[in-house]
Amino acid sequence: MKKAICMTGLCAFSFLHTLCAQTLPPDLDRKVRTSIDKGLAWLVTRQRPDGAWSDAGMPALTALPLWALASAGTNAHLAAQDRAVAFLLGCQRPDGGIYVPQPGKKGSGLGNYNTSISVMALAATRRPETVPAILKARDYIAASQHAGDDAHTGGFGYDKAAQRAYTDLNNTHYALDAMRRTQHLEELRPAGQRRADLDWEAALAYVQQMQNSEGEGRGGFAYNTQDPKAGTATNASGRVMLRAYGSMTYAGLLAMVHARLDKSDPRVRSAVAFCARHWTLEENPGQGQQGLYFYFNVMARALSAAGLDAVPREQRQDAIRWREELAARVIALQRPDGSWQNDNNRWWENDPVLATSYTLLALEMAAGLTR
C-alpha cells in the first residue's frame, strides 16, 4: 500500500493511489508489468521537446500518456512527466479550461473533453503544484454542464464557448469521471472560494436517456439520442430503439457508478448484464474494430470503479474474470516496439500514442496499480 503524501495538508492525494489487492495470477502479473514497462518506454521516446505528444492543439493527447506514466506505480520517467505537466499547465485558459481554442471550428477547442482528461492526468501525478490548476479546471467543467429544460439538460458537450445545445454520453462520462476522481481536492480549496460540483441528479437523468430498457439491447447505452452512432432499430411494437454498443455501455456504467448508484440497482445490473451477453475482446461490440482501444480503456475504468473483479453471467455460474482476459488479450496485441495501434482510424486510434495510452491505463487498472 502506498503511503499518503502529507505535506501542507495534501493527504487528500492518497485517495487516488490506494492500491487494489493483488488480482492477477503471479505469472500473468509479471507479464503485465513487463508489457507496461515496454509501453511506457516507447511512449517516452515519442514525447516532443515541448512536453506534448502527437497534436499540441489537443492537450488530451498529452494528458493520456501522462496519466499512464503517473499511474504505473514507479518513479520511472519523471523527467517526461515534468515536461508533460508543464505543457498542460501552460494550456490552461483564463476560464479554467485546459484546451487550445480553435475559432471557427465546430466544437472549437473541445474544451470539456480536453479539460476532463487533463484534470485526471494532473491529479494522477499527486503533485501539490497542480492543485490550483485542477481546482480552476473543476470550475470550468462544472460550468459546462448543460442547464435548461430540454433533452440535453444535465449532460456535457465538447465545448462551453459555443453555447449550443449539444451533449453526448462520451463527453458526459469523461466530465463525471474527472469530477469524481478529483472531488477530494475540494478540501484544499482556499477559504472563501465557492466549491465546484455538478448537479448529479440531472446528470444521471441525462445519462439514463441513452440506456435501452427492452429487447436484445436492453441495458446497453448509445452515444446520444440524436446521433446514436450505431443507428436505431424498430422493436416488435413499432417503437424506435437506440442501438447500444460496447464502449458506450461501459461509459454509461461508469457514469451511473459515479452518480452513486449501487451495484444492486436494476439499471446498473441491466448494464452489466448487457456487457456479459456481448462479452468479447475481439471487437468493440456494435462497432467492430472502431474504437477498440477506447473500448478496452473504458471497460477497465468502469469495472474498476464499480468494484467488479468479475462480470456475472445471466443463468450461469462462471463469471467473466475480466482482469485476466483483458490483460492477456492486450498483451497479445502489443507490437514489438512496445506500442499498440488500431488499423481502423475511427476516433484517431491509428495514432499509436493514443492507442498505447488507452491500453497502458487499461493494463494498469486490470493489474490493480490504479483505479
Secondary structure per residue as TSV (DSSP state, phi and psi in degrees):
chain	resnum	aa	ss	phi	psi
A	1	M	-	360.0	129.3
A	2	K	-	-72.1	148.1
A	3	K	-	-82.3	151.7
A	4	A	-	-68.3	145.5
A	5	I	-	-88.1	113.6
A	6	C	-	-114.3	93.8
A	7	M	S	-147.4	123.4
A	8	T	T	51.1	43.5
A	9	G	T	74.8	20.6
A	10	L	G	-94.4	27.4
A	11	C	G	-61.1	-20.9
A	12	A	G	-59.1	-24.4
A	13	F	G	-64.6	-24.9
A	14	S	G	-64.9	-22.5
A	15	F	G	-56.7	-38.8
A	16	L	G	-69.3	-28.5
A	17	H	G	-117.5	35.2
A	18	T	-	-75.7	119.2
A	19	L	-	-79.1	145.4
A	20	C	-	-77.1	161.7
A	21	A	-	-65.7	159.8
A	22	Q	-	-56.5	127.0
A	23	T	-	-120.4	-12.6
A	24	L	S	-110.7	149.1
A	25	P	-	-57.3	145.6
A	26	P	H	-51.8	-43.4
A	27	D	H	-65.2	-43.0
A	28	L	H	-68.9	-36.6
A	29	D	H	-60.8	-41.0
A	30	R	H	-63.4	-41.6
A	31	K	H	-64.9	-39.1
A	32	V	H	-61.9	-46.4
A	33	R	H	-66.6	-36.2
A	34	T	H	-64.7	-42.6
A	35	S	H	-63.0	-43.2
A	36	I	H	-62.0	-46.8
A	37	D	H	-59.3	-41.8
A	38	K	H	-66.3	-41.6
A	39	G	H	-66.5	-41.1
A	40	L	H	-64.6	-42.3
A	41	A	H	-60.2	-39.9
A	42	W	H	-65.1	-43.8
A	43	L	H	-56.9	-44.1
A	44	V	H	-60.9	-35.4
A	45	T	H	-68.6	-17.5
A	46	R	T	-99.1	1.9
A	47	Q	-	-73.8	138.9
A	48	R	-	-79.8	158.7
A	49	P	T	-57.5	-29.3
A	50	D	T	-81.3	2.9
A	51	G	S	96.4	-10.5
A	52	A	-	-87.3	165.1
A	53	W	-	-121.1	150.2
A	54	S	S	53.6	-115.5
A	55	D	-	-95.5	114.1
A	56	A	T	-65.8	-17.0
A	57	G	T	-78.8	-4.6
A	58	M	-	-124.7	88.2
A	59	P	T	-54.6	-28.2
A	60	A	H	-59.9	-30.2
A	61	L	H	-73.7	-13.4
A	62	T	H	-95.8	-35.1
A	63	A	H	-64.9	-39.4
A	64	L	H	-63.5	-46.7
A	65	P	H	-61.8	-39.1
A	66	L	H	-60.9	-44.7
A	67	W	H	-59.0	-43.0
A	68	A	H	-64.6	-42.7
A	69	L	H	-63.4	-44.5
A	70	A	H	-71.3	-23.9
A	71	S	T	-94.3	2.7
A	72	A	S	-75.2	-12.8
A	73	G	S	80.8	16.5
A	74	T	S	-132.3	171.9
A	75	N	-	-101.4	19.1
A	76	A	T	-73.8	153.1
A	77	H	T	60.9	37.1
A	78	L	H	-66.0	-33.8
A	79	A	H	-63.8	-39.6
A	80	A	H	-64.5	-38.8
A	81	Q	H	-64.9	-41.4
A	82	D	H	-55.0	-47.6
A	83	R	H	-66.2	-39.8
A	84	A	H	-67.8	-42.4
A	85	V	H	-60.4	-45.6
A	86	A	H	-61.3	-40.3
A	87	F	H	-63.2	-47.6
A	88	L	H	-64.9	-41.7
A	89	L	H	-62.5	-32.9
A	90	G	H	-72.3	-15.5
A	91	C	T	-90.4	-4.0
A	92	Q	B	-72.4	132.2
A	93	R	-	-91.5	164.1
A	94	P	T	-56.0	-28.0
A	95	D	T	-80.1	0.0
A	96	G	S	97.1	-18.9
A	97	G	-	-69.4	151.7
A	98	I	B	-112.4	93.1
A	99	Y	-	-161.5	168.7
A	100	V	-	-115.0	112.6
A	101	P	-	-59.0	140.2
A	102	Q	-	-130.7	78.7
A	103	P	T	-55.2	138.4
A	104	G	T	86.1	-10.4
A	105	K	S	-94.6	136.2
A	106	K	T	-59.6	124.1
A	107	G	T	90.9	-7.1
A	108	S	T	49.5	-124.3
A	109	G	T	-93.4	17.4
A	110	L	-	49.6	51.5
A	111	G	H	-56.5	-45.7
A	112	N	H	-68.4	-44.8
A	113	Y	H	-58.9	-52.4
A	114	N	H	-65.5	-41.0
A	115	T	H	-67.0	-44.4
A	116	S	H	-61.3	-45.8
A	117	I	H	-69.7	-38.7
A	118	S	H	-63.5	-39.6
A	119	V	H	-61.0	-44.3
A	120	M	H	-66.4	-36.9
A	121	A	H	-67.8	-45.5
A	122	L	H	-62.3	-41.4
A	123	A	H	-64.4	-35.0
A	124	A	H	-64.3	-24.0
A	125	T	T	-74.1	-19.6
A	126	R	T	59.9	30.5
A	127	R	-	-92.3	124.0
A	128	P	G	-56.3	-33.3
A	129	E	G	-69.6	-11.9
A	130	T	G	-88.1	-11.6
A	131	V	H	-58.5	-48.3
A	132	P	H	-57.9	-40.0
A	133	A	H	-66.8	-39.6
A	134	I	H	-63.6	-42.7
A	135	L	H	-65.5	-39.9
A	136	K	H	-64.1	-39.4
A	137	A	H	-67.0	-35.0
A	138	R	H	-62.6	-38.5
A	139	D	H	-59.5	-43.2
A	140	Y	H	-63.8	-46.0
A	141	I	H	-63.4	-45.8
A	142	A	H	-59.5	-39.4
A	143	A	H	-73.2	-12.4
A	144	S	H	-88.0	-9.6
A	145	Q	S	-65.8	130.8
A	146	H	-	-70.3	123.9
A	147	A	-	-106.1	164.3
A	148	G	S	130.0	-160.1
A	149	D	S	-137.6	67.1
A	150	D	S	-148.7	-171.9
A	151	A	T	-67.8	-14.5
A	152	H	T	-91.9	-9.6
A	153	T	T	-54.1	127.9
A	154	G	T	92.8	-14.1
A	155	G	-	-95.2	-176.5
A	156	F	B	-133.6	143.4
A	157	G	-	-110.9	-162.7
A	158	Y	S	-74.6	-34.6
A	159	D	-	-146.0	151.7
A	160	K	S	-88.8	-34.3
A	161	A	T	-67.2	-30.7
A	162	A	T	-69.4	-21.3
A	163	Q	-	54.3	40.0
A	164	R	-	-111.0	153.1
A	165	A	-	-81.5	89.6
A	166	Y	-	-148.4	131.7
A	167	T	-	-146.8	161.6
A	168	D	B	-157.1	164.2
A	169	L	H	-70.8	-30.7
A	170	N	H	-64.5	-53.3
A	171	N	H	-62.4	-37.7
A	172	T	H	-65.9	-44.1
A	173	H	H	-67.4	-33.6
A	174	Y	H	-65.6	-42.0
A	175	A	H	-63.5	-43.6
A	176	L	H	-65.5	-40.4
A	177	D	H	-61.9	-46.3
A	178	A	H	-62.6	-42.8
A	179	M	H	-70.5	-36.7
A	180	R	H	-71.7	-41.9
A	181	R	H	-64.6	-25.8
A	182	T	T	-112.1	7.0
A	183	Q	G	-58.5	-38.0
A	184	H	G	-61.4	-23.3
A	185	L	G	-74.7	-11.6
A	186	E	G	-61.4	-22.9
A	187	E	G	-63.4	-19.3
A	188	L	G	-98.0	2.7
A	189	R	S	-68.0	136.5
A	190	P	-	-56.6	144.3
A	191	A	T	-56.8	137.5
A	192	G	T	96.4	-19.7
A	193	Q	S	-81.9	140.3
A	194	R	-	-72.2	132.7
A	195	R	-	-74.3	144.7
A	196	A	-	-95.3	134.4
A	197	D	-	-156.9	172.3
A	198	L	-	-106.2	166.0
A	199	D	-	-86.2	91.0
A	200	W	H	-68.9	-31.9
A	201	E	H	-65.2	-42.8
A	202	A	H	-67.1	-37.7
A	203	A	H	-62.4	-43.7
A	204	L	H	-64.5	-41.5
A	205	A	H	-61.9	-39.2
A	206	Y	H	-63.7	-49.3
A	207	V	H	-58.4	-40.1
A	208	Q	H	-63.5	-21.7
A	209	Q	T	-63.0	-24.6
A	210	M	T	-91.5	-2.6
A	211	Q	B	-95.7	129.4
A	212	N	-	-76.6	144.2
A	213	S	-	-111.8	-2.5
A	214	E	S	-151.9	170.0
A	215	G	S	76.2	-172.9
A	216	E	T	-62.1	-28.5
A	217	G	T	-88.2	10.2
A	218	R	T	-59.6	135.8
A	219	G	T	90.8	-22.6
A	220	G	-	-82.1	162.2
A	221	F	B	-119.5	149.6
A	222	A	-	-110.2	172.2
A	223	Y	S	-67.8	-54.5
A	224	N	-	-159.9	175.7
A	225	T	S	-77.7	-24.3
A	226	Q	S	-87.4	-33.3
A	227	D	-	-138.7	78.2
A	228	P	-	-69.0	-5.6
A	229	K	S	73.2	-41.5
A	230	A	S	-97.9	3.6
A	231	G	-	87.4	-166.8
A	232	T	E	-129.9	167.7
A	233	A	E	-143.8	156.8
A	234	T	E	-108.1	127.0
A	235	N	-	-82.5	-177.6
A	236	A	T	-61.3	-27.8
A	237	S	T	-89.9	2.9
A	238	G	S	90.3	4.1
A	239	R	-	-80.3	134.4
A	240	V	E	-80.3	126.0
A	241	M	E	-115.3	146.9
A	242	L	E	-75.2	137.0
A	243	R	-	-81.0	118.3
A	244	A	-	-79.9	157.0
A	245	Y	-	-144.2	167.5
A	246	G	H	-55.9	-60.1
A	247	S	H	-62.5	-38.3
A	248	M	H	-71.3	-27.2
A	249	T	H	-68.4	-40.6
A	250	Y	H	-67.4	-35.6
A	251	A	H	-62.4	-42.0
A	252	G	H	-64.4	-40.9
A	253	L	H	-60.7	-45.9
A	254	L	H	-61.7	-42.3
A	255	A	H	-61.2	-42.8
A	256	M	H	-65.4	-39.1
A	257	V	H	-62.3	-44.0
A	258	H	H	-68.6	-24.5
A	259	A	T	-81.7	8.1
A	260	R	T	72.9	29.7
A	261	L	-	-80.0	137.0
A	262	D	-	-75.8	157.5
A	263	K	T	-59.3	-24.8
A	264	S	T	-83.9	-7.5
A	265	D	S	-62.6	135.9
A	266	P	H	-56.5	-32.9
A	267	R	H	-68.9	-39.3
A	268	V	H	-68.9	-45.9
A	269	R	H	-60.9	-36.6
A	270	S	H	-67.5	-40.2
A	271	A	H	-64.7	-43.5
A	272	V	H	-63.3	-38.9
A	273	A	H	-64.0	-38.9
A	274	F	H	-60.5	-45.5
A	275	C	H	-59.8	-39.1
A	276	A	H	-69.2	-41.8
A	277	R	H	-64.0	-32.9
A	278	H	T	-109.4	26.8
A	279	W	-	-63.8	125.0
A	280	T	-	-164.9	151.5
A	281	L	S	-118.1	10.7
A	282	E	S	-88.3	-20.9
A	283	E	S	-157.3	170.8
A	284	N	B	-89.3	103.0
A	285	P	T	-51.1	125.5
A	286	G	T	92.1	-11.1
A	287	Q	T	-130.6	-0.1
A	288	G	B	64.3	-130.9
A	289	Q	T	-84.1	-4.7
A	290	Q	T	-69.4	126.9
A	291	G	T	67.0	27.9
A	292	L	H	-61.9	-43.0
A	293	Y	H	-77.1	-30.9
A	294	F	H	-64.5	-38.4
A	295	Y	H	-57.5	-47.4
A	296	F	H	-58.9	-43.1
A	297	N	H	-66.2	-51.4
A	298	V	H	-70.7	-29.0
A	299	M	H	-59.0	-49.2
A	300	A	H	-65.8	-41.0
A	301	R	H	-63.5	-43.4
A	302	A	H	-69.5	-48.6
A	303	L	H	-68.6	-33.7
A	304	S	H	-65.8	-47.1
A	305	A	H	-63.3	-33.4
A	306	A	T	-77.1	-9.4
A	307	G	T	72.0	29.4
A	308	L	-	-102.7	111.0
A	309	D	S	-84.5	-16.4
A	310	A	S	-145.0	148.3
A	311	V	B	-100.3	113.8
A	312	P	-	-69.9	144.6
A	313	R	-	-101.2	146.3
A	314	E	T	-69.7	129.2
A	315	Q	T	59.4	28.8
A	316	R	-	-141.3	151.3
A	317	Q	S	-90.0	-22.1
A	318	D	-	-87.7	99.0
A	319	A	-	-72.4	156.0
A	320	I	B	-83.3	118.2
A	321	R	-	-84.4	81.6
A	322	W	H	-63.6	-34.3
A	323	R	H	-61.3	-46.5
A	324	E	H	-69.0	-43.8
A	325	E	H	-66.7	-42.1
A	326	L	H	-64.9	-45.3
A	327	A	H	-60.2	-46.7
A	328	A	H	-63.3	-39.7
A	329	R	H	-66.0	-48.3
A	330	V	H	-73.7	-29.6
A	331	I	H	-62.1	-39.4
A	332	A	H	-65.9	-24.6
A	333	L	H	-89.4	-8.2
A	334	Q	-	-67.0	136.2
A	335	R	-	-81.2	159.8
A	336	P	T	-55.3	-30.1
A	337	D	T	-81.7	-2.2
A	338	G	S	103.6	-6.3
A	339	S	-	-97.8	173.2
A	340	W	-	-128.1	151.6
A	341	Q	-	-156.5	140.4
A	342	N	-	-99.5	126.6
A	343	D	S	-65.7	-23.2
A	344	N	S	-89.4	119.8
A	345	N	-	-92.7	14.3
A	346	R	G	-61.2	133.1
A	347	W	G	61.2	33.5
A	348	W	G	68.7	14.7
A	349	E	T	-77.5	-1.0
A	350	N	T	-74.2	-12.7
A	351	D	S	-77.2	111.9
A	352	P	H	-64.6	-25.6
A	353	V	H	-63.6	-44.4
A	354	L	H	-66.3	-50.4
A	355	A	H	-62.2	-38.9
A	356	T	H	-67.6	-40.9
A	357	S	H	-65.3	-46.0
A	358	Y	H	-54.3	-45.6
A	359	T	H	-73.0	-39.3
A	360	L	H	-62.0	-42.1
A	361	L	H	-63.3	-40.1
A	362	A	H	-61.9	-43.7
A	363	L	H	-63.2	-43.2
A	364	E	H	-62.3	-38.2
A	365	M	H	-73.6	-37.7
A	366	A	H	-63.0	-35.3
A	367	A	T	-85.0	-3.5
A	368	G	T	78.0	16.8
A	369	L	S	-74.1	-29.5
A	370	T	-	-152.1	160.2
A	371	R	-	-114.1	360.0
